[in-house]
Each structure stands twice: as C-alpha cells, then as structure tokens.
Amino acid sequence: MLDQAPPLRMSGSYRSEDVRFLLSRVDLAPTGVEEKECLIQSGAAHYSEMISEEPRPDPRYMALFEEACVPGVPRLARDIRSLTGQILDLVREGRISPQITLCSLVRAGVPYGVLLRRDLERAEADVTHFGVSIIRDRGLDPVAMRRVLSERPAEGVIFVDGWTGKGAIATELHASWGELTGRRPVLAVIADPCGRADLCGSREDWLIPSGILGGNVSGLISRSILRPDLTGPDSYHGYTPLDHLADMDMSRIFVDRVDAVVSGLGPVETQEDASPDRFGFFRADADRAVDLISERFRVENRNRIKPGIAEATRAVLRRRPDMVLVRSGSGDPDLAALLHLCARDQVPIATAPELTGPYRAVTIIRRTS
C-alpha cells in the first residue's frame, strides 16, 4: 500500500521534540528468515525489499541488556558529551554551519541522535534532528534529504550512526551525499573500530547496550524498506510499526537514563584513539581482518561478514549464521549477550584473536547456495 502523505511529524515512540522520522508507513507481510536469506544471497531480491518479524527478546536477553547498562550507560554518556564538544568545536572553527542538523541513520543511529540533540540544545546550539533512511547499494533517501535541505543548510548536516562495521554504510553515505550536494558528509558515531567516521567517542569495539536490541530501543519502527510497489517516487523510504514490542519498549527509558548522566557531566576530553590521525591505523587493521576472514573461510561475498559486537549480535538475531569468531572466550562480559544467543541457537563459536583485528566479535553468515 502506498503512503502518499507521510506525516509532517512522526516520532515513533520518542517524544515529538526528540526526532522527526522522515519515513512512510507501509504494509508488508514478513518474510521468513530462511527464505529471505536465500533471496538475498541468490540476488533474487535486495534486503531492503523484505522484512522479517522482529523477535521478542527473551527475559534472559533483557537481563543481559540491563547488565550491559551498568558500565555502558556512563560510558555512553561520556561519549555523547565528547561528541557534543567535537561538534561545537567544528562550529567555532567555521567548518560547519551553526545551524546544526542531525540526520540519524535509521534505525541504529537514532538513540544517539536523540541524546546529541538534547545535549546540544543544553549548550544553546541551534539544532534539529531527523531520522533518515540509508540503504546499502541504494543510498540515502533522496526525498527525505530534499525535505531536510528545504529547511536547513547542507553546511550544518551531521549524519549520526551507532558504530561502524566494515564501513559499507560510510562508503554509501559519501557517494550518496556527494551526489546530492557535491559535499563530503560528516559522520559521527559512538564506536568507530574500522576508522571510517569523522567524529567518534572512541574506536574501541565495545558493548553499547542499545546495540544489542532493535526496534524496542529505536522508537518501535522497523528498519527501512524500499520497494517501488510500496513507496512511490515522491514518498520517503518505508517502515512498519513494531506494535508487538510495545509492552517492552525501552526507547524513551534508555535515552532518558543516559541523558540524566550526560546532563551532570562537565567537558569530556576526546579519547586518544578517536583523534583524526589514528583513523588510518584502524582502517588498515579492519581491512586486514576482513581479508583474513574472507581467505580463511572462502567467503566470496563480503556482505556475509558482519564484524563488531553489535553487527555480530544482530546478525545472529536476524540472519542465518554459520559461525561466530570472538577475540576472547567466555570471560569477556561484553560478549555475554552474543554468547547467550549462540548457545540458544546452537551457533558454533571460535576464539580467533589472530583473525578479528580491531573487532571483539565477527559473525559469518551461512552460505545458502
């Protein structure tokens, strides 16, 4: 069903002032994970054309999320304050417009965009926040970005995501934003283990608590959908609401919890590994790790390699994994949620620090043909 008139303000389960999602609601029946995997790997369908029903986290998994919040919330708060300082420095240096426009990449970037908007507003910055879709091999949603640029200057746009994996989305962002505006994008993330972001909290692959959940920490929206029969040329990319997760929605609870810590912080120094002169080391280390894994396991399609704790965990939740590589064994608390899922679904785990490079974990998707 086409949604020709997306609402002017759609904030999912967040407060209306926290974010405006530029997405069109669509009706799309879920595709089973096994069928979806076969269609993706055979090239019969793009991943953005299908969606599987998002599973409800079990009680143990939610308990692991809460355990991850104990060290994770204060660390995330420091990273948010650090990013706020870095963004304000860019404004003071004249490198971006004082009209700051945060464009969070749906959906993983949205909680961090919410937190950055609140913190920048506390600093009396002129800031607004959108949630926009970007899809690998398809680019940014041009309708959404035209809407953003009709209201705000391109010079003040900062794209926000949670973390980098192999850098595929960062590469897509550079190509797409360059085509739309002729400009180089500014990408801000919490964790940048592959050295592809312009601004980051750190380049360590760590367990950002919200990274191991999905729609119930991202406004109760699905990941974005792009199909010509569902979204017309003048419509935003699509989404479906995740009403079946409403009783366990953590979206507002999580950002409020982190924001309460952020608001009590003073200035935070940028982590040493987040400095621009370090990105080259992490980029080379990440590329080397993906090359080694590709060669060792004969993975021809690198889209089957999902590096980083968050991506590795999400791949086990949503895809059909062949195996998971970890830097260290069961003694790493940051891997507890991932190891729980692997045990539940009987996914093989191998400790392989010689292969993982800057990543704590890497999931290899099962080949279907």
C-alpha angles and dihedrals in degrees: 000000000000118000101207096173112046112192117265090232121027115162103168107217094333124100111276093245093053100067144348112215112211095206137120120230113237136180112235128161113230121256119220115252094241093050092044091052092052092048093049096047094043091051091238091123138011117241090242091061094065139044132194124213108269109240122235111247110244121238093261091052092050088049089054089051090054091048090051090052093062095073095014102061096057091043092049090048090056091048091051091051090047091052091047089056092047092051093048089049089056089052093049091049091052092241095122133023118268085234094085116198117188113203108189115202107238120279119348094045097052102087090052093047089053090052094046092049091053093047094046089049089054086055087055093247122155098247139157131177133218132179109221134177126243121178127193111253090008103062134208119341100263094199091054093046092049087054091051092049092049087064106029138032118262089226091070100047116120119180115218128204135159102240144333125251116176092338097253094133092044089053090047090049093052093051096043099044090044090054092048099044111005087240134119110245125237111225121193121189138166096232124022108180093158096051097238102120128089094214128024143161090230140325095240118117098233136158105269098191096224089051092075095054129063134198094354089067096036105059100283094281128129123238111277123283129208120190125140092223091055104036120035125216092267096045130090120251111281137253138177123222116246099221092157089069096048095104090058099038111148098173100108094027092057099046091044090052093051094041092055088061094042092053091058096051128099123213113318122210118234113257114254093238090053094064115116093243090064099056093087093060093051093044092053093045092050093047090049092052093050090047092051093048091047091052097041095049098029094240107171096176107059091197084080090066113083110184128188130049096271096045092043090052094046091049091056090049098047109022139045105265124204095196144330124234118205132188093224136008134252094314093079108093091197088067097051097102093045093048090049090056092046091052092047094050097034094241113167116244126203126189104223114157089164089066106036100068110180092355128093092205141011128191120206113207116227115255111239100194 
